[in-house]
Amino acid sequence: MKQIISIREANQYLSRYIDAVQSGEEITITRRGLPVARLTAVVGITKLNDRQKAARKRSLARMRRGYSLGGKIPVREALHER
């Protein structure tokens, strides 16, 4: 089933329309009576394969360790000299 709603209505009741979309509806959002967007369900979400999972795990571990930019850590007084 298709619904047509205004931006104000979409903003006010977004969670209600998300639920409707998850149950198979399609919603068109209008601005001043003209269609500007369509809210539809996402179909076919792909899952990561084992290689992608391993690469993601390595990347997250590296980000947690942080990246050195070289140089020294500045002293607070040097940063705020007057």
mmCIF file of the N, C-alpha and C atoms, coordinates in Angstrom:
data_MODEL
# 
_entry.id   MODEL 
# 
loop_
_atom_site.group_PDB 
_atom_site.id 
_atom_site.type_symbol 
_atom_site.label_atom_id 
_atom_site.label_alt_id 
_atom_site.label_comp_id 
_atom_site.label_asym_id 
_atom_site.label_entity_id 
_atom_site.label_seq_id 
_atom_site.pdbx_PDB_ins_code 
_atom_site.Cartn_x 
_atom_site.Cartn_y 
_atom_site.Cartn_z 
_atom_site.occupancy 
_atom_site.B_iso_or_equiv 
_atom_site.pdbx_formal_charge 
_atom_site.auth_seq_id 
_atom_site.auth_comp_id 
_atom_site.auth_asym_id 
_atom_site.auth_atom_id 
_atom_site.pdbx_PDB_model_num 
ATOM 1   N N  . MET A 1 1  ? 0.835  -1.181  0.000  1.00 0.00 ? 1  MET A N  1 
ATOM 2   C CA . MET A 1 1  ? 0.000  0.000   0.000  1.00 0.00 ? 1  MET A CA 1 
ATOM 3   C C  . MET A 1 1  ? 0.880  1.245   0.000  1.00 0.00 ? 1  MET A C  1 
ATOM 4   N N  . LYS A 1 2  ? 0.516  2.238   -0.759 1.00 0.00 ? 2  LYS A N  1 
ATOM 5   C CA . LYS A 1 2  ? 1.282  3.476   -0.826 1.00 0.00 ? 2  LYS A CA 1 
ATOM 6   C C  . LYS A 1 2  ? 0.587  4.556   -0.019 1.00 0.00 ? 2  LYS A C  1 
ATOM 7   N N  . GLN A 1 3  ? 1.403  5.370   0.659  1.00 0.00 ? 3  GLN A N  1 
ATOM 8   C CA . GLN A 1 3  ? 0.876  6.511   1.400  1.00 0.00 ? 3  GLN A CA 1 
ATOM 9   C C  . GLN A 1 3  ? 1.579  7.765   0.912  1.00 0.00 ? 3  GLN A C  1 
ATOM 10  N N  . ILE A 1 4  ? 0.893  8.879   0.978  1.00 0.00 ? 4  ILE A N  1 
ATOM 11  C CA . ILE A 1 4  ? 1.485  10.174  0.652  1.00 0.00 ? 4  ILE A CA 1 
ATOM 12  C C  . ILE A 1 4  ? 1.326  11.048  1.891  1.00 0.00 ? 4  ILE A C  1 
ATOM 13  N N  . ILE A 1 5  ? 2.487  11.571  2.378  1.00 0.00 ? 5  ILE A N  1 
ATOM 14  C CA . ILE A 1 5  ? 2.468  12.384  3.593  1.00 0.00 ? 5  ILE A CA 1 
ATOM 15  C C  . ILE A 1 5  ? 3.303  13.633  3.385  1.00 0.00 ? 5  ILE A C  1 
ATOM 16  N N  . SER A 1 6  ? 3.077  14.634  4.224  1.00 0.00 ? 6  SER A N  1 
ATOM 17  C CA . SER A 1 6  ? 3.867  15.872  4.145  1.00 0.00 ? 6  SER A CA 1 
ATOM 18  C C  . SER A 1 6  ? 5.152  15.724  4.953  1.00 0.00 ? 6  SER A C  1 
ATOM 19  N N  . ILE A 1 7  ? 6.094  16.627  4.711  1.00 0.00 ? 7  ILE A N  1 
ATOM 20  C CA . ILE A 1 7  ? 7.346  16.615  5.467  1.00 0.00 ? 7  ILE A CA 1 
ATOM 21  C C  . ILE A 1 7  ? 7.065  16.806  6.951  1.00 0.00 ? 7  ILE A C  1 
ATOM 22  N N  . ARG A 1 8  ? 6.148  17.697  7.283  1.00 0.00 ? 8  ARG A N  1 
ATOM 23  C CA . ARG A 1 8  ? 5.823  17.942  8.688  1.00 0.00 ? 8  ARG A CA 1 
ATOM 24  C C  . ARG A 1 8  ? 5.314  16.670  9.350  1.00 0.00 ? 8  ARG A C  1 
ATOM 25  N N  . GLU A 1 9  ? 4.430  15.975  8.666  1.00 0.00 ? 9  GLU A N  1 
ATOM 26  C CA . GLU A 1 9  ? 3.877  14.736  9.201  1.00 0.00 ? 9  GLU A CA 1 
ATOM 27  C C  . GLU A 1 9  ? 4.962  13.666  9.340  1.00 0.00 ? 9  GLU A C  1 
ATOM 28  N N  . ALA A 1 10 ? 5.859  13.585  8.350  1.00 0.00 ? 10 ALA A N  1 
ATOM 29  C CA . ALA A 1 10 ? 6.960  12.619  8.410  1.00 0.00 ? 10 ALA A CA 1 
ATOM 30  C C  . ALA A 1 10 ? 7.864  12.919  9.599  1.00 0.00 ? 10 ALA A C  1 
ATOM 31  N N  . ASN A 1 11 ? 8.150  14.176  9.823  1.00 0.00 ? 11 ASN A N  1 
ATOM 32  C CA . ASN A 1 11 ? 9.000  14.576  10.934 1.00 0.00 ? 11 ASN A CA 1 
ATOM 33  C C  . ASN A 1 11 ? 8.332  14.267  12.272 1.00 0.00 ? 11 ASN A C  1 
ATOM 34  N N  . GLN A 1 12 ? 7.054  14.518  12.348 1.00 0.00 ? 12 GLN A N  1 
ATOM 35  C CA . GLN A 1 12 ? 6.317  14.355  13.602 1.00 0.00 ? 12 GLN A CA 1 
ATOM 36  C C  . GLN A 1 12 ? 6.121  12.886  13.968 1.00 0.00 ? 12 GLN A C  1 
ATOM 37  N N  . TYR A 1 13 ? 5.905  12.032  12.989 1.00 0.00 ? 13 TYR A N  1 
ATOM 38  C CA . TYR A 1 13 ? 5.581  10.628  13.252 1.00 0.00 ? 13 TYR A CA 1 
ATOM 39  C C  . TYR A 1 13 ? 6.543  9.667   12.552 1.00 0.00 ? 13 TYR A C  1 
ATOM 40  N N  . LEU A 1 14 ? 7.832  10.009  12.502 1.00 0.00 ? 14 LEU A N  1 
ATOM 41  C CA . LEU A 1 14 ? 8.789  9.210   11.736 1.00 0.00 ? 14 LEU A CA 1 
ATOM 42  C C  . LEU A 1 14 ? 8.820  7.749   12.173 1.00 0.00 ? 14 LEU A C  1 
ATOM 43  N N  . SER A 1 15 ? 8.842  7.483   13.467 1.00 0.00 ? 15 SER A N  1 
ATOM 44  C CA . SER A 1 15 ? 8.927  6.085   13.914 1.00 0.00 ? 15 SER A CA 1 
ATOM 45  C C  . SER A 1 15 ? 7.710  5.283   13.450 1.00 0.00 ? 15 SER A C  1 
ATOM 46  N N  . ARG A 1 16 ? 6.548  5.901   13.420 1.00 0.00 ? 16 ARG A N  1 
ATOM 47  C CA . ARG A 1 16 ? 5.333  5.232   12.940 1.00 0.00 ? 16 ARG A CA 1 
ATOM 48  C C  . ARG A 1 16 ? 5.483  4.855   11.468 1.00 0.00 ? 16 ARG A C  1 
ATOM 49  N N  . TYR A 1 17 ? 6.038  5.753   10.664 1.00 0.00 ? 17 TYR A N  1 
ATOM 50  C CA . TYR A 1 17 ? 6.204  5.472   9.239  1.00 0.00 ? 17 TYR A CA 1 
ATOM 51  C C  . TYR A 1 17 ? 7.324  4.480   8.976  1.00 0.00 ? 17 TYR A C  1 
ATOM 52  N N  . ILE A 1 18 ? 8.351  4.478   9.812  1.00 0.00 ? 18 ILE A N  1 
ATOM 53  C CA . ILE A 1 18 ? 9.407  3.457   9.693  1.00 0.00 ? 18 ILE A CA 1 
ATOM 54  C C  . ILE A 1 18 ? 8.802  2.075   9.929  1.00 0.00 ? 18 ILE A C  1 
ATOM 55  N N  . ASP A 1 19 ? 7.959  1.958   10.940 1.00 0.00 ? 19 ASP A N  1 
ATOM 56  C CA . ASP A 1 19 ? 7.283  0.677   11.195 1.00 0.00 ? 19 ASP A CA 1 
ATOM 57  C C  . ASP A 1 19 ? 6.435  0.254   9.992  1.00 0.00 ? 19 ASP A C  1 
ATOM 58  N N  . ALA A 1 20 ? 5.728  1.196   9.395  1.00 0.00 ? 20 ALA A N  1 
ATOM 59  C CA . ALA A 1 20 ? 4.895  0.892   8.230  1.00 0.00 ? 20 ALA A CA 1 
ATOM 60  C C  . ALA A 1 20 ? 5.747  0.414   7.059  1.00 0.00 ? 20 ALA A C  1 
ATOM 61  N N  . VAL A 1 21 ? 6.889  1.052   6.856  1.00 0.00 ? 21 VAL A N  1 
ATOM 62  C CA . VAL A 1 21 ? 7.780  0.665   5.764  1.00 0.00 ? 21 VAL A CA 1 
ATOM 63  C C  . VAL A 1 21 ? 8.336  -0.733  6.008  1.00 0.00 ? 21 VAL A C  1 
ATOM 64  N N  . GLN A 1 22 ? 8.670  -1.041  7.260  1.00 0.00 ? 22 GLN A N  1 
ATOM 65  C CA . GLN A 1 22 ? 9.178  -2.378  7.565  1.00 0.00 ? 22 GLN A CA 1 
ATOM 66  C C  . GLN A 1 22 ? 8.141  -3.453  7.292  1.00 0.00 ? 22 GLN A C  1 
ATOM 67  N N  . SER A 1 23 ? 6.871  -3.099  7.388  1.00 0.00 ? 23 SER A N  1 
ATOM 68  C CA . SER A 1 23 ? 5.823  -4.085  7.118  1.00 0.00 ? 23 SER A CA 1 
ATOM 69  C C  . SER A 1 23 ? 5.419  -4.104  5.641  1.00 0.00 ? 23 SER A C  1 
ATOM 70  N N  . GLY A 1 24 ? 6.160  -3.401  4.787  1.00 0.00 ? 24 GLY A N  1 
ATOM 71  C CA . GLY A 1 24 ? 5.956  -3.515  3.344  1.00 0.00 ? 24 GLY A CA 1 
ATOM 72  C C  . GLY A 1 24 ? 5.341  -2.327  2.641  1.00 0.00 ? 24 GLY A C  1 
ATOM 73  N N  . GLU A 1 25 ? 5.001  -1.282  3.356  1.00 0.00 ? 25 GLU A N  1 
ATOM 74  C CA . GLU A 1 25 ? 4.405  -0.113  2.706  1.00 0.00 ? 25 GLU A CA 1 
ATOM 75  C C  . GLU A 1 25 ? 5.467  0.768   2.065  1.00 0.00 ? 25 GLU A C  1 
ATOM 76  N N  . GLU A 1 26 ? 5.023  1.588   1.130  1.00 0.00 ? 26 GLU A N  1 
ATOM 77  C CA . GLU A 1 26 ? 5.892  2.587   0.499  1.00 0.00 ? 26 GLU A CA 1 
ATOM 78  C C  . GLU A 1 26 ? 5.277  3.950   0.775  1.00 0.00 ? 26 GLU A C  1 
ATOM 79  N N  . ILE A 1 27 ? 6.103  4.882   1.217  1.00 0.00 ? 27 ILE A N  1 
ATOM 80  C CA . ILE A 1 27 ? 5.598  6.196   1.603  1.00 0.00 ? 27 ILE A CA 1 
ATOM 81  C C  . ILE A 1 27 ? 6.290  7.270   0.772  1.00 0.00 ? 27 ILE A C  1 
ATOM 82  N N  . THR A 1 28 ? 5.475  8.146   0.178  1.00 0.00 ? 28 THR A N  1 
ATOM 83  C CA . THR A 1 28 ? 5.993  9.282   -0.567 1.00 0.00 ? 28 THR A CA 1 
ATOM 84  C C  . THR A 1 28 ? 5.855  10.522  0.309  1.00 0.00 ? 28 THR A C  1 
ATOM 85  N N  . ILE A 1 29 ? 6.941  11.267  0.428  1.00 0.00 ? 29 ILE A N  1 
ATOM 86  C CA . ILE A 1 29 ? 6.948  12.484  1.239  1.00 0.00 ? 29 ILE A CA 1 
ATOM 87  C C  . ILE A 1 29 ? 6.871  13.680  0.302  1.00 0.00 ? 29 ILE A C  1 
ATOM 88  N N  . THR A 1 30 ? 5.967  14.608  0.635  1.00 0.00 ? 30 THR A N  1 
ATOM 89  C CA . THR A 1 30 ? 5.762  15.778  -0.227 1.00 0.00 ? 30 THR A CA 1 
ATOM 90  C C  . THR A 1 30 ? 6.140  17.068  0.487  1.00 0.00 ? 30 THR A C  1 
ATOM 91  N N  . ARG A 1 31 ? 6.509  18.052  -0.304 1.00 0.00 ? 31 ARG A N  1 
ATOM 92  C CA . ARG A 1 31 ? 6.729  19.422  0.172  1.00 0.00 ? 31 ARG A CA 1 
ATOM 93  C C  . ARG A 1 31 ? 5.832  20.313  -0.664 1.00 0.00 ? 31 ARG A C  1 
ATOM 94  N N  . ARG A 1 32 ? 4.917  20.995  0.014  1.00 0.00 ? 32 ARG A N  1 
ATOM 95  C CA . ARG A 1 32 ? 3.937  21.859  -0.657 1.00 0.00 ? 32 ARG A CA 1 
ATOM 96  C C  . ARG A 1 32 ? 3.193  21.115  -1.770 1.00 0.00 ? 32 ARG A C  1 
ATOM 97  N N  . GLY A 1 33 ? 2.867  19.853  -1.483 1.00 0.00 ? 33 GLY A N  1 
ATOM 98  C CA . GLY A 1 33 ? 2.081  19.061  -2.419 1.00 0.00 ? 33 GLY A CA 1 
ATOM 99  C C  . GLY A 1 33 ? 2.858  18.356  -3.508 1.00 0.00 ? 33 GLY A C  1 
ATOM 100 N N  . LEU A 1 34 ? 4.163  18.620  -3.618 1.00 0.00 ? 34 LEU A N  1 
ATOM 101 C CA . LEU A 1 34 ? 4.980  17.982  -4.656 1.00 0.00 ? 34 LEU A CA 1 
ATOM 102 C C  . LEU A 1 34 ? 5.851  16.895  -4.038 1.00 0.00 ? 34 LEU A C  1 
ATOM 103 N N  . PRO A 1 35 ? 5.897  15.701  -4.646 1.00 0.00 ? 35 PRO A N  1 
ATOM 104 C CA . PRO A 1 35 ? 6.723  14.626  -4.100 1.00 0.00 ? 35 PRO A CA 1 
ATOM 105 C C  . PRO A 1 35 ? 8.205  14.986  -4.127 1.00 0.00 ? 35 PRO A C  1 
ATOM 106 N N  . VAL A 1 36 ? 8.891  14.767  -2.995 1.00 0.00 ? 36 VAL A N  1 
ATOM 107 C CA . VAL A 1 36 ? 10.323 15.068  -2.925 1.00 0.00 ? 36 VAL A CA 1 
ATOM 108 C C  . VAL A 1 36 ? 11.158 13.878  -2.479 1.00 0.00 ? 36 VAL A C  1 
ATOM 109 N N  . ALA A 1 37 ? 10.529 12.879  -1.840 1.00 0.00 ? 37 ALA A N  1 
ATOM 110 C CA . ALA A 1 37 ? 11.290 11.716  -1.366 1.00 0.00 ? 37 ALA A CA 1 
ATOM 111 C C  . ALA A 1 37 ? 10.373 10.512  -1.262 1.00 0.00 ? 37 ALA A C  1 
ATOM 112 N N  . ARG A 1 38 ? 11.004 9.340   -1.268 1.00 0.00 ? 38 ARG A N  1 
ATOM 113 C CA . ARG A 1 38 ? 10.246 8.108   -1.112 1.00 0.00 ? 38 ARG A CA 1 
ATOM 114 C C  . ARG A 1 38 ? 10.907 7.286   -0.006 1.00 0.00 ? 38 ARG A C  1 
ATOM 115 N N  . LEU A 1 39 ? 10.103 6.804   0.913  1.00 0.00 ? 39 LEU A N  1 
ATOM 116 C CA . LEU A 1 39 ? 10.585 5.992   2.024  1.00 0.00 ? 39 LEU A CA 1 
ATOM 117 C C  . LEU A 1 39 ? 10.219 4.544   1.728  1.00 0.00 ? 39 LEU A C  1 
ATOM 118 N N  . THR A 1 40 ? 11.240 3.703   1.545  1.00 0.00 ? 40 THR A N  1 
ATOM 119 C CA . THR A 1 40 ? 11.020 2.291   1.244  1.00 0.00 ? 40 THR A CA 1 
ATOM 120 C C  . THR A 1 40 ? 11.938 1.445   2.105  1.00 0.00 ? 40 THR A C  1 
ATOM 121 N N  . ALA A 1 41 ? 11.628 0.171   2.218  1.00 0.00 ? 41 ALA A N  1 
ATOM 122 C CA . ALA A 1 41 ? 12.444 -0.753  3.001  1.00 0.00 ? 41 ALA A CA 1 
ATOM 123 C C  . ALA A 1 41 ? 13.727 -1.096  2.247  1.00 0.00 ? 41 ALA A C  1 
ATOM 124 N N  . VAL A 1 42 ? 14.762 -1.376  3.001  1.00 0.00 ? 42 VAL A N  1 
ATOM 125 C CA . VAL A 1 42 ? 16.022 -1.824  2.418  1.00 0.00 ? 42 VAL A CA 1 
ATOM 126 C C  . VAL A 1 42 ? 15.897 -3.327  2.175  1.00 0.00 ? 42 VAL A C  1 
ATOM 127 N N  . VAL A 1 43 ? 16.237 -3.739  0.968  1.00 0.00 ? 43 VAL A N  1 
ATOM 128 C CA . VAL A 1 43 ? 16.103 -5.141  0.599  1.00 0.00 ? 43 VAL A CA 1 
ATOM 129 C C  . VAL A 1 43 ? 17.478 -5.717  0.313  1.00 0.00 ? 43 VAL A C  1 
ATOM 130 N N  . GLY A 1 44 ? 17.712 -6.914  0.756  1.00 0.00 ? 44 GLY A N  1 
ATOM 131 C CA . GLY A 1 44 ? 18.939 -7.620  0.408  1.00 0.00 ? 44 GLY A CA 1 
ATOM 132 C C  . GLY A 1 44 ? 20.190 -7.104  1.091  1.00 0.00 ? 44 GLY A C  1 
ATOM 133 N N  . ILE A 1 45 ? 20.139 -6.941  2.388  1.00 0.00 ? 45 ILE A N  1 
ATOM 134 C CA . ILE A 1 45 ? 21.342 -6.526  3.119  1.00 0.00 ? 45 ILE A CA 1 
ATOM 135 C C  . ILE A 1 45 ? 22.332 -7.680  3.075  1.00 0.00 ? 45 ILE A C  1 
ATOM 136 N N  . THR A 1 46 ? 23.534 -7.390  2.632  1.00 0.00 ? 46 THR A N  1 
ATOM 137 C CA . THR A 1 46 ? 24.548 -8.438  2.544  1.00 0.00 ? 46 THR A CA 1 
ATOM 138 C C  . THR A 1 46 ? 25.355 -8.483  3.834  1.00 0.00 ? 46 THR A C  1 
ATOM 139 N N  . LYS A 1 47 ? 25.761 -9.672  4.190  1.00 0.00 ? 47 LYS A N  1 
ATOM 140 C CA . LYS A 1 47 ? 26.585 -9.849  5.374  1.00 0.00 ? 47 LYS A CA 1 
ATOM 141 C C  . LYS A 1 47 ? 28.040 -9.927  4.939  1.00 0.00 ? 47 LYS A C  1 
ATOM 142 N N  . LEU A 1 48 ? 28.936 -9.604  5.861  1.00 0.00 ? 48 LEU A N  1 
ATOM 143 C CA . LEU A 1 48 ? 30.358 -9.663  5.560  1.00 0.00 ? 48 LEU A CA 1 
ATOM 144 C C  . LEU A 1 48 ? 30.827 -11.108 5.493  1.00 0.00 ? 48 LEU A C  1 
ATOM 145 N N  . ASN A 1 49 ? 31.739 -11.387 4.542  1.00 0.00 ? 49 ASN A N  1 
ATOM 146 C CA . ASN A 1 49 ? 32.330 -12.720 4.499  1.00 0.00 ? 49 ASN A CA 1 
ATOM 147 C C  . ASN A 1 49 ? 33.483 -12.766 5.512  1.00 0.00 ? 49 ASN A C  1 
ATOM 148 N N  . ASP A 1 50 ? 34.112 -13.922 5.659  1.00 0.00 ? 50 ASP A N  1 
ATOM 149 C CA . ASP A 1 50 ? 35.153 -14.093 6.682  1.00 0.00 ? 50 ASP A CA 1 
ATOM 150 C C  . ASP A 1 50 ? 36.343 -13.163 6.466  1.00 0.00 ? 50 ASP A C  1 
ATOM 151 N N  . ARG A 1 51 ? 36.759 -12.964 5.214  1.00 0.00 ? 51 ARG A N  1 
ATOM 152 C CA . ARG A 1 51 ? 37.884 -12.064 4.938  1.00 0.00 ? 51 ARG A CA 1 
ATOM 153 C C  . ARG A 1 51 ? 37.545 -10.626 5.303  1.00 0.00 ? 51 ARG A C  1 
ATOM 154 N N  . GLN A 1 52 ? 36.334 -10.205 4.991  1.00 0.00 ? 52 GLN A N  1 
ATOM 155 C CA . GLN A 1 52 ? 35.903 -8.850  5.315  1.00 0.00 ? 52 GLN A CA 1 
ATOM 156 C C  . GLN A 1 52 ? 35.800 -8.654  6.829  1.00 0.00 ? 52 GLN A C  1 
ATOM 157 N N  . LYS A 1 53 ? 35.300 -9.663  7.537  1.00 0.00 ? 53 LYS A N  1 
ATOM 158 C CA . LYS A 1 53 ? 35.223 -9.589  8.998  1.00 0.00 ? 53 LYS A CA 1 
ATOM 159 C C  . LYS A 1 53 ? 36.614 -9.454  9.611  1.00 0.00 ? 53 LYS A C  1 
ATOM 160 N N  . ALA A 1 54 ? 37.570 -10.221 9.102  1.00 0.00 ? 54 ALA A N  1 
ATOM 161 C CA . ALA A 1 54 ? 38.940 -10.156 9.619  1.00 0.00 ? 54 ALA A CA 1 
ATOM 162 C C  . ALA A 1 54 ? 39.552 -8.788  9.334  1.00 0.00 ? 54 ALA A C  1 
ATOM 163 N N  . ALA A 1 55 ? 39.334 -8.250  8.153  1.00 0.00 ? 55 ALA A N  1 
ATOM 164 C CA . ALA A 1 55 ? 39.866 -6.933  7.801  1.00 0.00 ? 55 ALA A CA 1 
ATOM 165 C C  . ALA A 1 55 ? 39.238 -5.851  8.676  1.00 0.00 ? 55 ALA A C  1 
ATOM 166 N N  . ARG A 1 56 ? 37.964 -5.954  8.934  1.00 0.00 ? 56 ARG A N  1 
ATOM 167 C CA . ARG A 1 56 ? 37.278 -4.989  9.805  1.00 0.00 ? 56 ARG A CA 1 
ATOM 168 C C  . ARG A 1 56 ? 37.834 -5.066  11.219 1.00 0.00 ? 56 ARG A C  1 
ATOM 169 N N  . LYS A 1 57 ? 38.062 -6.271  11.711 1.00 0.00 ? 57 LYS A N  1 
ATOM 170 C CA . LYS A 1 57 ? 38.609 -6.450  13.063 1.00 0.00 ? 57 LYS A CA 1 
ATOM 171 C C  . LYS A 1 57 ? 40.007 -5.840  13.165 1.00 0.00 ? 57 LYS A C  1 
ATOM 172 N N  . ARG A 1 58 ? 40.853 -6.063  12.148 1.00 0.00 ? 58 ARG A N  1 
ATOM 173 C CA . ARG A 1 58 ? 42.206 -5.480  12.146 1.00 0.00 ? 58 ARG A CA 1 
ATOM 174 C C  . ARG A 1 58 ? 42.143 -3.956  12.115 1.00 0.00 ? 58 ARG A C  1 
ATOM 175 N N  . SER A 1 59 ? 41.255 -3.418  11.298 1.00 0.00 ? 59 SER A N  1 
ATOM 176 C CA . SER A 1 59 ? 41.136 -1.959  11.191 1.00 0.00 ? 59 SER A CA 1 
ATOM 177 C C  . SER A 1 59 ? 40.679 -1.336  12.507 1.00 0.00 ? 59 SER A C  1 
ATOM 178 N N  . LEU A 1 60 ? 39.688 -1.947  13.152 1.00 0.00 ? 60 LEU A N  1 
ATOM 179 C CA . LEU A 1 60 ? 39.205 -1.417  14.422 1.00 0.00 ? 60 LEU A CA 1 
ATOM 180 C C  . LEU A 1 60 ? 40.273 -1.495  15.509 1.00 0.00 ? 60 LEU A C  1 
ATOM 181 N N  . ALA A 1 61 ? 41.032 -2.585  15.526 1.00 0.00 ? 61 ALA A N  1 
ATOM 182 C CA . ALA A 1 61 ? 42.111 -2.724  16.516 1.00 0.00 ? 61 ALA A CA 1 
ATOM 183 C C  . ALA A 1 61 ? 43.174 -1.652  16.287 1.00 0.00 ? 61 ALA A C  1 
ATOM 184 N N  . ARG A 1 62 ? 43.501 -1.383  15.031 1.00 0.00 ? 62 ARG A N  1 
ATOM 185 C CA . ARG A 1 62 ? 44.507 -0.359  14.721 1.00 0.00 ? 62 ARG A CA 1 
ATOM 186 C C  . ARG A 1 62 ? 44.009 1.024   15.119 1.00 0.00 ? 62 ARG A C  1 
ATOM 187 N N  . MET A 1 63 ? 42.748 1.311   14.885 1.00 0.00 ? 63 MET A N  1 
ATOM 188 C CA . MET A 1 63 ? 42.199 2.616   15.261 1.00 0.00 ? 63 MET A CA 1 
ATOM 189 C C  . MET A 1 63 ? 42.177 2.794   16.778 1.00 0.00 ? 63 MET A C  1 
ATOM 190 N N  . ARG A 1 64 ? 41.920 1.710   17.518 1.00 0.00 ? 64 ARG A N  1 
ATOM 191 C CA . ARG A 1 64 ? 41.913 1.813   18.978 1.00 0.00 ? 64 ARG A CA 1 
ATOM 192 C C  . ARG A 1 64 ? 43.305 2.145   19.510 1.00 0.00 ? 64 ARG A C  1 
ATOM 193 N N  . ARG A 1 65 ? 44.352 1.610   18.870 1.00 0.00 ? 65 ARG A N  1 
ATOM 194 C CA . ARG A 1 65 ? 45.724 1.921   19.294 1.00 0.00 ? 65 ARG A CA 1 
ATOM 195 C C  . ARG A 1 65 ? 46.080 3.366   18.983 1.00 0.00 ? 65 ARG A C  1 
ATOM 196 N N  . GLY A 1 66 ? 45.463 3.925   17.973 1.00 0.00 ? 66 GLY A N  1 
ATOM 197 C CA . GLY A 1 66 ? 45.736 5.305   17.585 1.00 0.00 ? 66 GLY A CA 1 
ATOM 198 C C  . GLY A 1 66 ? 46.866 5.396   16.587 1.00 0.00 ? 66 GLY A C  1 
ATOM 199 N N  . TYR A 1 67 ? 47.020 6.565   16.020 1.00 0.00 ? 67 TYR A N  1 
ATOM 200 C CA . TYR A 1 67 ? 48.046 6.806   15.024 1.00 0.00 ? 67 TYR A CA 1 
ATOM 201 C C  . TYR A 1 67 ? 48.989 7.884   15.532 1.00 0.00 ? 67 TYR A C  1 
ATOM 202 N N  . SER A 1 68 ? 50.267 7.599   15.439 1.00 0.00 ? 68 SER A N  1 
ATOM 203 C CA . SER A 1 68 ? 51.261 8.571   15.866 1.00 0.00 ? 68 SER A CA 1 
ATOM 204 C C  . SER A 1 68 ? 51.481 9.589   14.754 1.00 0.00 ? 68 SER A C  1 
ATOM 205 N N  . LEU A 1 69 ? 51.450 10.855  15.119 1.00 0.00 ? 69 LEU A N  1 
ATOM 206 C CA . LEU A 1 69 ? 51.710 11.895  14.143 1.00 0.00 ? 69 LEU A CA 1 
ATOM 207 C C  . LEU A 1 69 ? 53.145 12.389  14.234 1.00 0.00 ? 69 LEU A C  1 
ATOM 208 N N  . GLY A 1 70 ? 53.908 11.739  15.090 1.00 0.00 ? 70 GLY A N  1 
ATOM 209 C CA . GLY A 1 70 ? 55.301 12.123  15.274 1.00 0.00 ? 70 GLY A CA 1 
ATOM 210 C C  . GLY A 1 70 ? 55.401 13.353  16.148 1.00 0.00 ? 70 GLY A C  1 
ATOM 211 N N  . GLY A 1 71 ? 56.587 13.703  16.494 1.00 0.00 ? 71 GLY A N  1 
ATOM 212 C CA . GLY A 1 71 ? 56.784 14.892  17.313 1.00 0.00 ? 71 GLY A CA 1 
ATOM 213 C C  . GLY A 1 71 ? 56.459 14.649  18.772 1.00 0.00 ? 71 GLY A C  1 
ATOM 214 N N  . LYS A 1 72 ? 56.527 15.736  19.535 1.00 0.00 ? 72 LYS A N  1 
ATOM 215 C CA . LYS A 1 72 ? 56.307 15.649  20.967 1.00 0.00 ? 72 LYS A CA 1 
ATOM 216 C C  . LYS A 1 72 ? 54.910 16.126  21.314 1.00 0.00 ? 72 LYS A C  1 
ATOM 217 N N  . ILE A 1 73 ? 54.462 15.706  22.473 1.00 0.00 ? 73 ILE A N  1 
ATOM 218 C CA . ILE A 1 73 ? 53.195 16.199  22.981 1.00 0.00 ? 73 ILE A CA 1 
ATOM 219 C C  . ILE A 1 73 ? 53.447 17.595  23.529 1.00 0.00 ? 73 ILE A C  1 
ATOM 220 N N  . PRO A 1 74 ? 52.712 18.589  23.068 1.00 0.00 ? 74 PRO A N  1 
ATOM 221 C CA . PRO A 1 74 ? 52.968 19.958  23.514 1.00 0.00 ? 74 PRO A CA 1 
ATOM 222 C C  . PRO A 1 74 ? 52.617 20.151  24.996 1.00 0.00 ? 74 PRO A C  1 
ATOM 223 N N  . VAL A 1 75 ? 53.345 21.058  25.623 1.00 0.00 ? 75 VAL A N  1 
ATOM 224 C CA . VAL A 1 75 ? 53.090 21.411  27.004 1.00 0.00 ? 75 VAL A CA 1 
ATOM 225 C C  . VAL A 1 75 ? 52.005 22.483  27.010 1.00 0.00 ? 75 VAL A C  1 
ATOM 226 N N  . ARG A 1 76 ? 51.107 22.396  27.966 1.00 0.00 ? 76 ARG A N  1 
ATOM 227 C CA . ARG A 1 76 ? 49.965 23.299  28.029 1.00 0.00 ? 76 ARG A CA 1 
ATOM 228 C C  . ARG A 1 76 ? 50.419 24.766  28.042 1.00 0.00 ? 76 ARG A C  1 
ATOM 229 N N  . GLU A 1 77 ? 51.452 25.054  28.816 1.00 0.00 ? 77 GLU A N  1 
ATOM 230 C CA . GLU A 1 77 ? 51.932 26.436  28.911 1.00 0.00 ? 77 GLU A CA 1 
ATOM 231 C C  . GLU A 1 77 ? 52.434 26.962  27.560 1.00 0.00 ? 77 GLU A C  1 
ATOM 232 N N  . ALA A 1 78 ? 53.045 26.104  26.778 1.00 0.00 ? 78 ALA A N  1 
ATOM 233 C CA . ALA A 1 78 ? 53.543 26.520  25.467 1.00 0.00 ? 78 ALA A CA 1 
ATOM 234 C C  . ALA A 1 78 ? 52.384 26.829  24.519 1.00 0.00 ? 78 ALA A C  1 
ATOM 235 N N  . LEU A 1 79 ? 51.300 26.112  24.676 1.00 0.00 ? 79 LEU A N  1 
ATOM 236 C CA . LEU A 1 79 ? 50.148 26.335  23.822 1.00 0.00 ? 79 LEU A CA 1 
ATOM 237 C C  . LEU A 1 79 ? 49.436 27.652  24.154 1.00 0.00 ? 79 LEU A C  1 
ATOM 238 N N  . HIS A 1 80 ? 49.515 28.040  25.413 1.00 0.00 ? 80 HIS A N  1 
ATOM 239 C CA . HIS A 1 80 ? 48.761 29.201  25.882 1.00 0.00 ? 80 HIS A CA 1 
ATOM 240 C C  . HIS A 1 80 ? 49.692 30.339  26.326 1.00 0.00 ? 80 HIS A C  1 
ATOM 241 N N  . GLU A 1 81 ? 50.783 30.536  25.596 1.00 0.00 ? 81 GLU A N  1 
ATOM 242 C CA . GLU A 1 81 ? 51.706 31.620  25.933 1.00 0.00 ? 81 GLU A CA 1 
ATOM 243 C C  . GLU A 1 81 ? 51.020 32.963  25.761 1.00 0.00 ? 81 GLU A C  1 
ATOM 244 N N  . ARG A 1 82 ? 51.393 33.883  26.617 1.00 0.00 ? 82 ARG A N  1 
ATOM 245 C CA . ARG A 1 82 ? 50.820 35.227  26.514 1.00 0.00 ? 82 ARG A CA 1 
ATOM 246 C C  . ARG A 1 82 ? 51.903 36.225  26.259 1.00 0.00 ? 82 ARG A C  1 
# 
